[in-house]
Amino acid sequence: MLLDLLHWLTLPAPLAARRLGYVGDSVRLASRSRRCRRAWAPHLAAAKDAVRAAMRDLPRCDTAVVLGSGLLDDVPIDDLAAAFRRVVLVDAVHPWRGRWRARRHPNVVRLVHDLSGTRDLLLGRSEAFGPVLPPACREADLVVSANLLSQLPIRPVARLEAAVRIGPWTDPDAFGHRIVAAHLDALAELPARICLVTDRDETEENRDGQVIERLDLLYGVDPGPAPRDWDWVLAPFGEEARGRRLVHRVAAWPDWRPA
């Protein structure tokens, strides 16, 4: 707990990211990733392999953009830095672990951006969504959406559920659907190759393998059939409850385009 508090206090982040809870989310994610290192290892390796597959046979390797770079646990940053002239890491918060992993590569830069497009809406500064992707994506040869899509609605939907109304929005499911769909729509407009890695649903299971609950993490948005998929044990037994675990179904598209 003391280490988490130190990280929260010292992590460089915009005030808006602290107000909206993204700094706390980042610190908790880093803590869970340490505790669940063994359970997460197959998922992280599969995600990195999907990015490496996306890098193959590109006609040009000038700029790569990683959306939702976070801890860089699921991103082969060394391979990207070696293959591209410039790598841009984009996230609302850049945690210490991600900063440390990227710092030995002089061609890797960080960019702070609200990838949900909801920051000003949530802060009462606007009635509309903001830009979902930064301009750097337009110049990129490869854009990686790294285990991000299902994460984008979490904090905005939670705030809407607590506030009842945010701007014109009152329906949390419709709000979540809009956030997920906006990200895919923005990716579809890019000329770059798109590598999309995302969890699609969450299953809560007991020790007998019985399903307690299943959640659609993409709010009914379907990115299409995936060439790669696997299970990610997000919370093994004992992490959240002694007799239950959370398993996410993850899908990956090294070269995604809408159907």
C-alpha positions as CSV (number, residue, x, y, z in Angstrom):
1,M,0.0,0.0,0.0
2,L,2.8,2.4,0.8
3,L,4.5,1.7,-2.5
4,D,1.2,2.3,-4.3
5,L,0.7,5.6,-2.5
6,L,4.3,6.7,-3.4
7,H,3.6,5.9,-7.0
8,W,0.3,7.9,-6.9
9,L,2.0,10.9,-5.4
10,T,5.0,11.0,-7.6
11,L,3.6,9.9,-11.0
12,P,3.7,12.8,-13.5
13,A,0.2,13.3,-14.8
14,P,-2.2,16.1,-15.8
15,L,-4.5,17.3,-13.1
16,A,-7.5,16.2,-15.2
17,A,-6.2,12.6,-15.2
18,R,-6.0,12.7,-11.4
19,R,-9.5,14.2,-11.1
20,L,-11.0,11.5,-13.4
21,G,-9.3,8.7,-11.5
22,Y,-6.8,7.6,-14.2
23,V,-3.8,7.9,-12.0
24,G,-5.3,5.6,-9.4
25,D,-6.3,3.1,-12.1
26,S,-2.7,3.1,-13.4
27,V,-1.3,2.5,-10.0
28,R,-3.7,-0.3,-9.2
29,L,-3.0,-2.0,-12.6
30,A,0.7,-1.9,-11.9
31,S,0.2,-3.5,-8.5
32,R,-2.1,-6.2,-9.8
33,S,0.3,-7.0,-12.7
34,R,3.0,-7.7,-10.1
35,R,0.8,-9.9,-8.0
36,C,-0.6,-11.8,-11.0
37,R,2.7,-12.0,-13.0
38,R,2.5,-15.8,-13.5
39,A,-1.2,-15.9,-14.5
40,W,-0.8,-13.0,-16.9
41,A,2.3,-14.3,-18.7
42,P,0.6,-16.3,-21.5
43,H,-1.7,-13.3,-22.3
44,L,1.2,-10.8,-22.4
45,A,3.3,-13.1,-24.6
46,A,0.3,-13.6,-27.0
47,A,-0.3,-9.9,-27.2
48,K,3.3,-9.1,-28.0
49,D,3.3,-11.8,-30.7
50,A,0.3,-10.1,-32.3
51,V,2.2,-6.8,-32.5
52,R,5.2,-8.6,-34.0
53,A,3.0,-10.2,-36.6
54,A,1.6,-6.7,-37.5
55,M,5.2,-5.4,-38.0
56,R,6.0,-8.0,-40.7
57,D,6.1,-6.9,-44.4
58,L,5.2,-3.3,-43.8
59,P,6.1,-1.3,-46.9
60,R,7.5,1.5,-44.7
61,C,8.7,1.5,-41.1
62,D,9.0,5.2,-40.3
63,T,6.5,5.7,-37.4
64,A,4.6,3.4,-35.1
65,V,2.0,4.6,-32.6
66,V,1.0,2.6,-29.6
67,L,-2.4,3.6,-28.1
68,G,-2.8,2.6,-24.5
69,S,0.9,1.9,-24.0
70,G,0.6,1.9,-20.2
71,L,3.1,-0.4,-18.5
72,L,4.4,-1.7,-21.8
73,D,3.8,-5.2,-20.4
74,D,2.0,-6.3,-23.5
75,V,4.0,-4.3,-26.1
76,P,7.3,-5.5,-27.6
77,I,8.9,-2.0,-27.2
78,D,12.4,-3.2,-27.9
79,D,11.3,-4.7,-31.3
80,L,9.3,-1.6,-32.2
81,A,12.2,0.8,-31.3
82,A,14.6,-1.3,-33.4
83,A,12.2,-1.5,-36.5
84,F,10.9,2.1,-36.6
85,R,12.6,5.5,-36.8
86,R,10.1,6.8,-34.3
87,V,7.7,5.2,-31.8
88,V,5.0,7.3,-30.1
89,L,3.5,6.0,-26.9
90,V,0.0,7.4,-26.2
91,D,-1.9,7.2,-23.0
92,A,-3.8,9.3,-20.5
93,V,-1.2,8.4,-17.9
94,H,2.4,7.1,-18.5
95,P,3.3,5.0,-15.4
96,W,6.8,4.7,-14.1
97,R,7.3,1.1,-15.3
98,G,6.4,2.1,-18.9
99,R,8.7,5.1,-18.7
100,W,11.6,3.0,-17.4
101,R,11.2,0.4,-20.2
102,A,11.1,3.0,-22.9
103,R,13.9,5.4,-21.7
104,R,16.8,3.5,-23.2
105,H,15.4,4.1,-26.7
106,P,16.0,7.7,-27.8
107,N,13.5,7.3,-30.7
108,V,10.6,6.5,-28.3
109,V,8.5,9.5,-27.3
110,R,5.5,9.8,-25.0
111,L,2.3,11.7,-25.7
112,V,-0.5,12.3,-23.2
113,H,-4.0,12.1,-24.8
114,D,-7.5,11.2,-23.7
115,L,-8.2,8.2,-25.9
116,S,-11.8,7.9,-24.8
117,G,-12.6,11.4,-26.1
118,T,-14.7,12.1,-22.9
119,R,-12.4,14.2,-20.7
120,D,-14.0,17.6,-21.3
121,L,-17.5,16.0,-21.2
122,L,-16.8,14.4,-17.9
123,L,-15.4,17.6,-16.5
124,G,-18.4,19.6,-17.6
125,R,-16.4,21.6,-20.1
126,S,-18.2,20.4,-23.2
127,E,-21.4,18.7,-24.3
128,A,-19.6,16.6,-27.0
129,F,-16.9,14.1,-27.4
130,G,-13.4,15.3,-28.1
131,P,-10.9,13.9,-30.6
132,V,-10.4,10.2,-30.0
133,L,-7.0,9.8,-31.7
134,P,-4.0,12.2,-31.7
135,P,-2.7,13.7,-35.0
136,A,0.4,11.4,-34.9
137,C,-1.8,8.5,-36.0
138,R,-2.3,10.1,-39.4
139,E,1.4,10.0,-40.0
140,A,1.9,6.4,-38.8
141,D,2.7,3.3,-40.7
142,L,1.6,1.1,-37.8
143,V,-1.0,1.9,-35.1
144,V,-1.4,-0.5,-32.2
145,S,-4.5,-0.4,-30.0
146,A,-3.0,-2.4,-27.1
147,N,-5.6,-4.0,-24.8
148,L,-7.3,-0.6,-24.8
149,L,-10.7,-0.9,-26.4
150,S,-12.6,-2.5,-23.5
151,Q,-10.8,-0.1,-21.0
152,L,-12.0,3.1,-22.6
153,P,-15.6,3.1,-21.3
154,I,-14.8,1.9,-17.7
155,R,-14.2,5.2,-16.0
156,P,-16.7,7.3,-18.0
157,V,-19.5,4.8,-17.6
158,A,-18.8,4.6,-13.8
159,R,-19.0,8.4,-13.5
160,L,-22.2,8.4,-15.5
161,E,-23.7,5.8,-13.3
162,A,-22.8,7.9,-10.2
163,A,-23.9,11.2,-11.7
164,V,-27.1,10.0,-13.5
165,R,-26.5,12.5,-16.3
166,I,-23.4,13.7,-18.0
167,G,-24.0,16.2,-20.8
168,P,-26.7,14.7,-23.0
169,W,-26.0,11.1,-21.7
170,T,-28.2,9.2,-19.3
171,D,-27.9,5.6,-20.5
172,P,-24.6,4.0,-19.3
173,D,-24.9,1.2,-21.9
174,A,-25.4,3.6,-24.8
175,F,-22.6,5.7,-23.5
176,G,-20.2,2.7,-23.3
177,H,-21.3,1.6,-26.8
178,R,-20.6,5.1,-28.2
179,I,-17.1,5.2,-26.7
180,V,-16.1,1.7,-28.0
181,A,-17.6,2.4,-31.5
182,A,-15.9,5.8,-31.7
183,H,-12.5,4.2,-31.2
184,L,-13.0,1.6,-33.9
185,D,-14.5,4.3,-36.3
186,A,-11.4,6.4,-35.8
187,L,-9.1,3.5,-36.4
188,A,-10.9,2.6,-39.6
189,E,-10.2,6.0,-41.1
190,L,-6.5,5.7,-40.7
191,P,-4.2,4.8,-43.7
192,A,-1.9,2.9,-41.4
193,R,-1.9,-0.8,-40.7
194,I,-4.0,-1.4,-37.5
195,C,-3.0,-3.9,-34.9
196,L,-6.0,-4.4,-32.6
197,V,-5.8,-6.4,-29.4
198,T,-8.7,-6.3,-27.0
199,D,-10.6,-8.3,-24.5
200,R,-14.1,-9.0,-25.6
201,D,-15.9,-10.5,-22.6
202,E,-15.4,-11.3,-18.9
203,T,-16.4,-14.6,-17.3
204,E,-16.6,-15.0,-13.5
205,E,-16.1,-18.7,-12.6
206,N,-16.1,-20.8,-9.4
207,R,-13.6,-23.5,-8.7
208,D,-15.9,-26.1,-10.3
209,G,-15.8,-24.2,-13.6
210,Q,-19.3,-23.0,-13.3
211,V,-20.0,-19.6,-14.8
212,I,-21.4,-17.1,-12.2
213,E,-21.6,-14.1,-14.6
214,R,-20.6,-13.1,-18.1
215,L,-20.1,-9.5,-19.2
216,D,-19.8,-8.1,-22.7
217,L,-16.9,-5.7,-22.3
218,L,-17.5,-4.0,-25.7
219,Y,-21.1,-3.0,-25.1
220,G,-22.4,-4.9,-28.1
221,V,-19.9,-3.5,-30.6
222,D,-18.4,-6.3,-32.7
223,P,-14.9,-5.7,-34.3
224,G,-15.5,-8.8,-36.5
225,P,-14.0,-12.3,-36.5
226,A,-10.5,-12.5,-35.1
227,P,-7.7,-14.5,-36.5
228,R,-6.2,-15.0,-33.0
229,D,-7.9,-15.4,-29.6
230,W,-7.1,-16.7,-26.2
231,D,-8.1,-16.6,-22.5
232,W,-6.5,-14.2,-20.0
233,V,-6.9,-15.1,-16.4
234,L,-7.2,-11.5,-15.2
235,A,-7.9,-12.4,-11.6
236,P,-6.9,-15.9,-10.5
237,F,-8.5,-17.5,-7.5
238,G,-7.7,-15.5,-4.4
239,E,-7.1,-12.2,-6.2
240,E,-10.6,-10.9,-5.8
241,A,-12.4,-13.8,-4.1
242,R,-11.1,-17.0,-2.6
243,G,-13.4,-19.3,-4.6
244,R,-13.8,-17.3,-7.8
245,R,-11.7,-16.0,-10.7
246,L,-12.2,-13.6,-13.6
247,V,-11.3,-14.8,-17.1
248,H,-11.2,-12.4,-20.1
249,R,-11.6,-13.6,-23.7
250,V,-9.0,-11.7,-25.8
251,A,-9.0,-11.3,-29.5
252,A,-6.2,-10.0,-31.8
253,W,-6.0,-8.7,-35.3
254,P,-2.5,-8.0,-36.6
255,D,-4.0,-6.3,-39.6
256,W,-7.5,-5.1,-38.6
257,R,-10.0,-3.5,-40.9
258,P,-13.8,-3.2,-40.4
259,A,-15.9,-5.9,-42.2
